[in-house]
Amino acid sequence: MNPKSLKYSTTFLLFIFLFEKTIAQDTTIWHADALQLTGYIETYYSFDLGNPSNHERPSFFYSFNRHNEVNANLGFIKAAYTKKNTRANFALMAGTYAQYNLAGEQGLLKNILEANIGVKVSRKHELWIDAGVMPSHIGFESAIGKDCWNLTRSLLADNSPYFESGIKLGYTSKKDKWYLSALFLNGWQRIQRANGDQTPAFGTQITFKPNKKILLNWSTYIGADGNDSIDNGRFFNNFYGQFQPNDKLGITLGIDVGLQQKARTSLFIGDGLSLWYSPIAIIRYQTSAKTKLSIRGEYYDDGDGVIIATVTPNGFKTFGYSANVDFIVADNTLFRIEARGLKSKDKIFELDNEPSYHNFFFTSSLSLSF
């Protein structure tokens, strides 16, 4: 080996030695094992017997809501970073979920599923502060279909926040039995505040898991949504319990209860309030290693049209029921079929170009996670 080659070889070996020492001392800023890249795609086809000419299902549906067309409900790429006392999540998305749920946001904000950073603020306890765009602290259903028991989202899920933007202080007890959080939010499912909205919004969450078979949750929202001069105070509660008596059977029971001032001068008492509520029950049963069956019963009562406005005498008072079958094609692939019906107190639906009390539709979906 000539002297020049020996010089380069020695330099290279010295560089490798120093590089390994640096990694061993853990002084690098970024590690490959601290970053995880994941993705998800969910396609669907839904057929509404009302046969809407504009291909849009009733306006209170925000997921799987395109009629008689193959479409993508949600597709996203996510980067998750976790290192010592910091964490971060960033996910970009597309699909009809993004199109309809973020219709009020501007520009590229419509494509943000998550964008948040967290810092652990205690050495001895799991106490974190997270800030940015996060999944909602309300409800047991999310935008990601594979994580939900039913193919389509329930009435209470589609009409309460899927996401939120703000700051969250969260605490998890040592044995994971309790989770407590307090939030300062930009509003009711908002990334950007609405013009004229300067009113702060707050949220809380308490989750209790006494054992592996029981989970109990109470989440709240306190604030308004929209222009301060016309939007009134809102106090919203989400209660649910999930029970797993055995490996095959799962039960979810829940109810949303909301109160809103009819005028800014009214108090949260008596005739000065609008009330809406939505109870729900879901039963899921694993029939085999590759199949699951879920049935759902729900009711949504919003007589004053706070969340779902109608121009009918009784407002929105609707009972719903559904059944879906899940086929686990592979560890990361799920095929689902669902039949779902709705019955309202007023003729708020359309059937054969005529007003109807009923709405019925079929949906299938295929999802893949990676």
N, C-alpha and C positions, 0 to 999 in steps of 0.2 A: 504494500500500500504506500503510495507516495505521500510526502509530508502534507500536501494540500488536502488530500482525501482524509488523512488522519485528523487534521484540524477540524474539518467539517463533521466527521463522525463523533469526535470528542464533544464538540459543541452541541450536537443533536442529543447525545446521551445525557449531557449535563442539563439540557432543557427538559427532557423527559423526567429526570430525577427531581428537578425543582417543581415541575408540574404535579407529580405524584405527591410530593411533600405538601404542596399547597392544598390539594384535595384532602389529604389525610388530616390537615389542621382545620378543615372545614371553614376556610376563609373565603370561599367563592360566593358570589352573590346568587348564582343560579345553578340548580342541579336538575338533570333530566327527570329524576324520580320525584321531584317536587311539582312537576307540571304534568297534568293529564289532559289529553285531548279526546273528546267523545263526540258522538253525533247521533242524530235521530231523524228518521223519516217516517211519516204516517200519511198514507194515501187513503182515499175513501170514495165510495159511491153511495148516494142517498136518493131515494125516490119517494116523493110526497104525493099521496093520492089526491091532494088538492090540485096538483099539476100547475103550479104558478108559472105564468108565461115569462116572467123575468128571471126565473131560475133561483130566486131568493126565497128561502123558507121564512116563517114568521120572524118579525124583527127582534123578538126577545131571545132568539138563538144567535150565538156568536161563534159557535164551533160546529163543524160538520153541517153547515147551513146552506150549501148549494145543492139545488135539486136537479136530478137527472143529468149529472155530468161527473166524470171522473176527475178528481181534483186532489190537491195536497192540503191537508188540514194544517200540518206543521212539519217543518224541516229545520234543523238547526245544527250548527257546529259550536262546540263549547270548549273553552280552555279554562281549567281549574288549577289554581296554584296554591299550595300549602307548604309553608316553611316556618317552623318554630312558632313564633308569635304573630305571624301574618298569614292572610289568606286572601284570595281574590277569585272572582268568576267573571268571565266575559263570554257571551253567547250571542251570535247573530242568527236571525231566523227569517223564514219566508213561509207563505201559505195563507189559506183563507182565515185561519185564526188570527194571524198578524194583521191581515187586511181589515177585519171587522172589529177586533178588540182594541186596536190602536188607531182607529180612524181619526180620533181627535188630536193625535200627535203630529208633529211637523217633520217633514223630510226623512232623514235616515233614522230618526228616533223610532219610526214605525217598525224597524227591523231589529230592535234591541230586545232580546229576551232577558238577558241579565247583564249587568255591568256594576259590580260592587267590590269593595275592598273592606277587609276586616282586620282588626288589631286586638290581640288579647291584652287585657288591661290588668290582669291579676296573675301573679306567679303561682298561687296556691289553688285558685279556683278557675273553673271554666266560665270566665266572664269576658265577653267579647263586645266590641263596638263595630258594627257593620254600617257602611254608608253606600248609597247608590241605588240602582234599580234592582229590586229583589222580588222573588216570588212572594205572593201575598201571605200574610199570617192568618188569613181567614179561610176556613173551610178545609175539607178532607179531600177535595179534588183539585187537580192541577191541569195545566195546559197539555201535559204529556200524557197521551192516552194510555200507554202501557202501564202507568202507575195508578190508573183508576179502575174500579171494579166494573163499570159499565162502559160501553163503547162511546155513547154520546154523553155529554155533561148534563147534570140535573138542572132543573129550573133555578134552584137557589145558587148553584155554582156559576151559571151563565150570567146571573144578574147580581153578582157581588164580585169584588175585585179578584182578578187572577194575578195581578202584579201590583207593586207599589214602589214609590220612590221616596227615600228619606233616610233617616238615621235610626238604627235599632241598637238597644242595649239588651243583650241576651245572656241568661245564666242557666247552666245545666248542672244539676246536682251530681255528686260523685258517683252514685249508682244509677244515674240516668232516670231516676224516678220522677223528677220534677224538671220542667223547663219553664222559665219565666222571662218575659220580655216586655219592654216599653218602647214605643216608637213615636218619632216625630215625622209626619208625612206631608207630602205636597198636595194630598187630596185623595179623593175616592177614585182609585185606579187612574192615577195621573203620573206621567213623567214630568211634563211641564205644567206649571200652574196655569189655570185659565186666566184670561185677561180680566182685571178687576178683582181678582181673588187674592186677598191678603190675610185671610183668616187661617190661623194654624189648625192643623188636624193632628190627632193623636190616636194611638192604638195600644192595646195590651193583649197579651196572650199568656194563658196558664195551661200547661199540659201536665197530666199526672198519669204515670204508668206504674201501678202497684205491682204488676207482674207482667209476664210476656203475653198474657191472654186478654188484658184489659188496657185500653187507652181512653182517657177522658180529656176533653179540651173545651176551653171557654176563651173566645177571642172577642175583642170589642173594637169599634171605631167611633171616635167622637170628633165631629167637625162639620164642615159643609162641603159643597162641591159646586164651584162656579163663581159667578159674579157676586160680590158681597151685597150688592144692593137688591138682589132678587132671590138669592138662595138662602135657605134657612137652616138652622142647626139640626144636625142628624146624630142620633145615638143608635148604634147598631150592635147587635149581639149575635154571635154564632156559637151554638152549643152542639157538641156531638160526642158520641162514644163508639168505639170500635171494640168488638168482642170476638175472640177466637176460642170457642169451647173446645175444639179439637183441630187436628191438622187439616181437615177437609172443609169444615164449616166456618164461615165468617159472617158477622152481623154488624151493620152500621146503622145507628139511630141518630138523627140530628134534627135541629130546628134553627132557623134564622128568625130573629125578631128585631124589627126596626121601628124607630120612632123619629118623626121629623116635625119641626114646628110648621104650622100653617102660615104663620107670620113671624117676623123677627121679634116682635114685641110679646109674643105668647110664650108662656112657660111650658116645661115638659109635663103638663098636667091637663086633664080634662079635654074640652072641645078644641083646645088650641093645638091638638096633635093629630097627625096622620100616623096610622099604625099599619104595618104590613108584616106578614109572617109566612113561614114555609117549612112545614114538617116533612120529614123524609125517612124512609126505611129501605134498606138494601140487604138482601141475603145472597151470599155467594157460596157455591158448593163445588168442590173439586170432584168431578165424576170419575176421572182417571188421571194418570200421570200427564196426559197431553190435553185434557179438556176441562173447562170450568163453565159453570152455568150461574148466571146472576139474574135476579129479578128485583124490580124496584117499584115502589109506590110513593107518590109525592103529591103535595098540594101547595098551591101558591095563592095567597090572598093579598091583593093590593087594591082595595076598593077605591082609594083616592088617587091611584095612578102615580105614586111617587117614583117607583122604579120602572114599572111597565104601564105606560099610558094607553088607554083606550078611549073611545068616544061613546061608550055604551053605558047604560044606567047603573050596572053593578060593578063596573071597572073590571079589573083582571082577577077573576076567581076561577082557578083552573086546577083540575085533578089530572095527574099523569100516571102512566104505568108503562113498564117495559120489561123485556126479557132478552138476554143476549147469551150467546154461546161463544166461548173462546177456544181456539185451536192453537196449541203451541207447536208451530212448525219446526222450530229449532230454538236453541237457547236464547237467541237474540231476535227471533222472528215470530210475530203473532198475527193470526188471522181471526177476525171477529165478525159476527152477524148479529144484528139487533132489530127487533120489531118494537115500535113504540107508539102509544096512543095518548091523546089529550082530549079532555072534555071540559068545556067552559060553561059558566052560568049564562053568558050572553053569546050571541053569534059573532064571535071575533075571528073565526076562520073562514076559509072558502073551500067549497066542494062543488064541482061541476058548475063553476062560475056563479054559484049562489052562496050567500052567507050561511055559515054552518056552526053548530055547537062543537063539532068534532074535528080532529086532525089526526091522521094516521100516516106513518111513514116507516120505511125500511132503510137500514144503513148497513153497509159492510166496510171493513177497513183492513188494511194490511200495513203493519209497522215493522221497522227494523232499527235496532240500536247497535251502535258500534263504538 
